[in-house]
Amino acid sequence: MSTKRFLGSFTSVFFIVIGALLASFSVACILLPNDAIDYGTAGIAIIISKLTGFNLSLCVFLIFIPFVIGGFFVLGIKFSIKAIVGSLAYTLGLALFERIPFELNTEHFIAVAFGGALLGIGLSLILKSGGCIDGSEILANIILKKITDKTGRNYSMMPILVGFNLCVYTAVFILIDRNASLLSLLVYIVATVIIDRYTDHFEAIKQVTIITKNEAELIESIKKDLNKTCTIIESKGAIAGENKTLICYVNYFELQKLRDIIQKHQGTFSTVTTIDEIIR
């Protein structure tokens, strides 16, 4: 591995750990003491912990593991390693911060809003670094891959993520407390606003435009590693001359794999655009 790639990998892991620790601090020291919970699979783990008395950090880790295993087959080993690092850091952070006395002397609403923002910052660092500590996003990728393989069409993760978290908050409403479900919904809204701001709508479809002179090998790698196809356009650069422009549509997590593919092929120029809607 080159020095540049090693530093890139180290930086990604570093920010994933920092993001996971920020998220775990927010949950353990701000959200839970103020009757709010995290969302996604972490929310499920918190519900189980509250109802059974089982250790919270252990519940979070055990629930996340099956999703990591599923993600290995869909998103690859590199993503799985980052997901495991993030989940370990998040779990250890919960175990540590649960034992640290911390009190935010303010109203529930303000504390929850601040905790949601801090959670969003932590998750943004993780997502920007190619990691993940929430199984709902992995589940969404698995479902979308099945749909895309069957239909050949790309879809946004948003409906799946919203549906998953709607189930979580309904469970909180029924099993725990009405106020807890409303405060938790506030956490979700604040955190997702922060995440959308700093990850450019990670749940949306991404259009990747690649300009290259060696399109054959690149297209083959995209088909093999992502099971995706490309639109090929004849193009010409003022200096570089004749080339090909490839257009490929992927989701946020597939984008990490596509970046790795592009980096292995020299002489390419790429841009990424967020797509709000595809009309067929």
C-alpha positions as CSV (number, residue, x, y, z in Angstrom):
1,M,0.0,0.0,0.0
2,S,1.3,3.4,-0.9
3,T,2.0,6.1,1.7
4,K,-0.8,8.2,0.3
5,R,-3.4,5.4,0.5
6,F,-2.2,4.4,4.0
7,L,-2.6,8.0,5.3
8,G,-6.1,8.1,3.6
9,S,-7.1,4.9,5.3
10,F,-5.7,6.0,8.7
11,T,-7.5,9.4,8.4
12,S,-10.8,7.7,7.6
13,V,-10.5,5.3,10.6
14,F,-9.5,8.2,12.9
15,F,-12.6,10.3,12.0
16,I,-14.8,7.2,12.3
17,V,-13.6,6.7,15.8
18,I,-14.0,10.4,16.7
19,G,-17.5,10.4,15.2
20,A,-18.5,7.2,17.1
21,L,-17.3,8.7,20.4
22,L,-19.2,11.9,19.8
23,A,-22.3,9.9,19.0
24,S,-21.9,7.7,22.0
25,F,-21.4,10.7,24.3
26,S,-24.5,12.3,22.9
27,V,-26.6,9.2,23.5
28,A,-25.2,8.3,27.0
29,C,-24.8,11.7,28.6
30,I,-27.4,13.9,26.9
31,L,-30.2,12.0,25.2
32,L,-30.9,9.1,27.6
33,P,-30.8,11.3,30.7
34,N,-33.3,13.5,29.0
35,D,-35.8,10.7,28.1
36,A,-34.8,10.6,24.4
37,I,-33.2,7.8,22.4
38,D,-31.1,7.3,19.3
39,Y,-32.7,6.1,16.1
40,G,-32.1,3.2,13.8
41,T,-30.8,-0.1,15.2
42,A,-29.3,1.7,18.2
43,G,-32.8,2.8,19.0
44,I,-34.0,-0.8,19.0
45,A,-31.1,-1.7,21.3
46,I,-32.0,1.1,23.7
47,I,-35.6,-0.1,23.8
48,I,-34.5,-3.7,24.5
49,S,-32.1,-2.5,27.2
50,K,-34.8,-0.4,28.9
51,L,-37.4,-3.2,28.9
52,T,-35.1,-6.0,30.0
53,G,-32.4,-4.3,32.0
54,F,-29.7,-5.8,29.8
55,N,-26.4,-3.9,29.4
56,L,-26.9,-1.2,26.8
57,S,-23.6,-1.3,25.0
58,L,-23.8,-5.1,24.7
59,C,-27.3,-4.8,23.2
60,V,-26.1,-2.2,20.7
61,F,-23.2,-4.4,19.6
62,L,-25.1,-7.7,19.3
63,I,-27.9,-6.1,17.3
64,F,-25.5,-4.4,14.9
65,I,-23.4,-7.5,14.2
66,P,-25.9,-9.3,11.9
67,F,-26.2,-6.1,9.8
68,V,-22.4,-5.9,9.5
69,I,-22.3,-9.5,8.2
70,G,-25.0,-8.6,5.7
71,G,-23.1,-5.5,4.7
72,F,-20.0,-7.6,4.0
73,F,-21.7,-9.4,1.1
74,V,-23.3,-6.2,-0.3
75,L,-20.7,-3.5,0.4
76,G,-17.5,-5.4,0.7
77,I,-14.8,-6.1,3.2
78,K,-13.4,-2.5,3.3
79,F,-16.8,-1.2,4.4
80,S,-17.3,-4.0,6.9
81,I,-13.9,-3.3,8.5
82,K,-14.8,0.4,8.9
83,A,-18.3,-0.6,10.2
84,I,-16.8,-2.9,12.8
85,V,-14.3,-0.2,13.9
86,G,-17.1,2.3,14.2
87,S,-19.4,0.0,16.1
88,L,-16.7,-1.0,18.5
89,A,-15.8,2.6,19.2
90,Y,-19.5,3.5,19.6
91,T,-20.1,0.5,22.0
92,L,-17.0,1.2,24.1
93,G,-17.9,4.9,24.2
94,L,-21.4,4.0,25.5
95,A,-19.8,1.7,28.2
96,L,-17.4,4.5,29.2
97,F,-19.7,7.5,29.1
98,E,-22.5,5.7,31.1
99,R,-20.1,5.6,34.0
100,I,-19.1,9.3,33.8
101,P,-21.3,11.7,35.8
102,F,-22.5,14.4,33.5
103,E,-25.5,16.7,33.8
104,L,-26.7,19.3,31.3
105,N,-28.6,21.8,33.4
106,T,-31.1,23.0,30.9
107,E,-34.6,22.3,29.7
108,H,-35.4,18.9,28.1
109,F,-36.2,20.4,24.7
110,I,-32.9,22.4,24.5
111,A,-30.8,19.4,25.8
112,V,-32.4,17.0,23.3
113,A,-31.9,19.5,20.4
114,F,-28.2,19.9,21.4
115,G,-27.8,16.2,21.8
116,G,-29.4,15.6,18.4
117,A,-27.0,18.1,16.8
118,L,-24.0,16.5,18.4
119,L,-25.2,13.1,17.3
120,G,-25.6,14.4,13.7
121,I,-22.1,15.8,13.7
122,G,-20.7,12.4,14.9
123,L,-22.6,10.4,12.3
124,S,-21.6,12.9,9.6
125,L,-17.9,12.3,10.4
126,I,-18.6,8.5,10.2
127,L,-20.5,8.7,6.9
128,K,-18.0,11.1,5.2
129,S,-15.2,8.6,6.1
130,G,-17.0,5.7,4.5
131,G,-18.2,4.1,7.8
132,C,-21.5,3.3,9.4
133,I,-22.7,2.5,12.9
134,D,-26.4,2.0,12.1
135,G,-27.8,-1.2,10.7
136,S,-30.9,0.5,9.2
137,E,-28.6,2.0,6.5
138,I,-27.0,-1.4,5.7
139,L,-30.5,-3.0,5.6
140,A,-31.6,-0.2,3.1
141,N,-28.6,-1.0,0.9
142,I,-29.4,-4.8,1.0
143,I,-33.0,-4.1,0.0
144,L,-32.1,-1.6,-2.7
145,K,-29.5,-4.0,-4.2
146,K,-32.2,-6.7,-4.5
147,I,-34.6,-4.3,-6.1
148,T,-31.9,-2.9,-8.5
149,D,-30.7,-6.4,-9.5
150,K,-34.3,-7.3,-10.3
151,T,-35.5,-4.1,-12.0
152,G,-32.3,-2.5,-13.2
153,R,-33.4,0.8,-11.6
154,N,-31.9,3.0,-8.9
155,Y,-33.9,4.2,-5.9
156,S,-33.3,6.4,-2.9
157,M,-32.8,5.0,0.5
158,M,-35.1,7.6,2.1
159,P,-38.4,5.7,2.1
160,I,-36.7,2.6,3.7
161,L,-35.0,4.7,6.4
162,V,-38.1,6.7,7.2
163,G,-40.2,3.5,7.4
164,F,-37.6,1.8,9.6
165,N,-37.4,4.7,12.0
166,L,-41.2,5.1,12.0
167,C,-41.4,1.6,13.4
168,V,-38.8,2.4,16.0
169,Y,-40.6,5.5,17.3
170,T,-44.0,3.7,17.2
171,A,-42.4,1.0,19.5
172,V,-41.1,3.8,21.8
173,F,-44.6,5.3,21.9
174,I,-46.3,2.0,22.8
175,L,-43.7,0.4,25.0
176,I,-41.9,3.2,26.8
177,D,-43.5,6.7,26.8
178,R,-45.3,9.2,24.6
179,N,-43.0,12.0,25.5
180,A,-39.9,9.9,24.9
181,S,-41.2,9.1,21.4
182,L,-41.7,12.8,20.6
183,L,-38.3,13.8,22.0
184,S,-36.7,11.0,20.1
185,L,-38.4,12.2,16.9
186,L,-36.9,15.6,17.5
187,V,-33.5,13.9,17.8
188,Y,-34.0,12.3,14.4
189,I,-35.1,15.6,12.8
190,V,-32.1,17.6,14.1
191,A,-29.6,14.8,13.4
192,T,-30.7,14.2,9.9
193,V,-30.7,18.0,9.1
194,I,-27.0,18.1,10.2
195,I,-26.2,14.9,8.3
196,D,-27.9,16.1,5.1
197,R,-25.9,19.4,5.4
198,Y,-22.5,17.8,5.7
199,T,-23.0,14.7,3.5
200,D,-25.0,16.3,0.7
201,H,-28.1,14.1,1.3
202,F,-26.5,10.7,1.8
203,E,-29.8,8.9,1.3
204,A,-30.2,10.3,-2.3
205,I,-28.9,8.8,-5.5
206,K,-25.5,10.0,-6.7
207,Q,-24.6,10.6,-10.4
208,V,-20.9,10.0,-11.0
209,T,-19.5,11.4,-14.2
210,I,-16.2,10.0,-15.2
211,I,-14.0,11.2,-18.1
212,T,-11.4,8.7,-19.2
213,K,-9.4,7.4,-22.1
214,N,-9.4,3.8,-20.8
215,E,-13.1,3.1,-20.5
216,A,-13.1,-0.7,-21.1
217,E,-11.2,-1.7,-18.0
218,L,-13.1,0.8,-15.8
219,I,-16.5,-0.3,-17.1
220,E,-15.5,-4.0,-16.5
221,S,-14.5,-3.2,-12.9
222,I,-17.8,-1.3,-12.3
223,K,-19.8,-4.2,-13.6
224,K,-17.8,-6.8,-11.6
225,D,-17.5,-5.0,-8.3
226,L,-20.7,-3.0,-8.2
227,N,-23.0,-4.9,-10.7
228,K,-23.7,-1.5,-12.2
229,T,-23.7,-0.3,-15.8
230,C,-22.7,3.0,-17.3
231,T,-23.9,5.4,-20.0
232,I,-21.1,6.0,-22.5
233,I,-20.7,9.4,-24.3
234,E,-18.2,10.3,-26.9
235,S,-16.3,13.4,-25.7
236,K,-13.3,15.5,-26.5
237,G,-11.0,17.6,-24.4
238,A,-9.4,20.8,-25.6
239,I,-6.0,19.5,-24.5
240,A,-6.4,15.7,-23.8
241,G,-8.2,15.1,-27.1
242,E,-10.6,12.2,-27.7
243,N,-12.0,10.4,-24.6
244,K,-15.1,8.8,-23.2
245,T,-17.5,10.2,-20.6
246,L,-19.1,7.6,-18.4
247,I,-22.2,8.3,-16.3
248,C,-23.0,5.9,-13.5
249,Y,-25.8,6.1,-10.8
250,V,-25.0,4.7,-7.3
251,N,-26.1,5.2,-3.7
252,Y,-24.0,6.8,-1.0
253,F,-22.4,3.6,0.2
254,E,-21.7,2.3,-3.3
255,L,-20.0,5.6,-4.0
256,Q,-17.3,4.7,-1.6
257,K,-16.6,1.5,-3.6
258,L,-16.8,3.4,-6.9
259,R,-14.2,5.9,-5.6
260,D,-11.8,2.9,-4.9
261,I,-12.4,1.6,-8.4
262,I,-11.7,5.0,-10.0
263,Q,-8.5,5.5,-8.0
264,K,-7.1,2.2,-9.3
265,H,-7.4,3.5,-12.9
266,Q,-5.1,6.3,-13.8
267,G,-5.9,9.2,-16.1
268,T,-9.5,9.7,-15.0
269,F,-11.4,12.9,-14.0
270,S,-14.7,12.5,-12.0
271,T,-17.4,14.6,-10.5
272,V,-20.3,13.6,-8.2
273,T,-23.8,15.1,-8.2
274,T,-26.7,14.5,-6.0
275,I,-29.9,13.5,-7.9
276,D,-33.2,14.5,-6.3
277,E,-35.4,12.6,-8.8
278,I,-35.1,10.3,-11.8
279,I,-38.0,10.4,-14.2
280,R,-38.6,7.3,-16.3
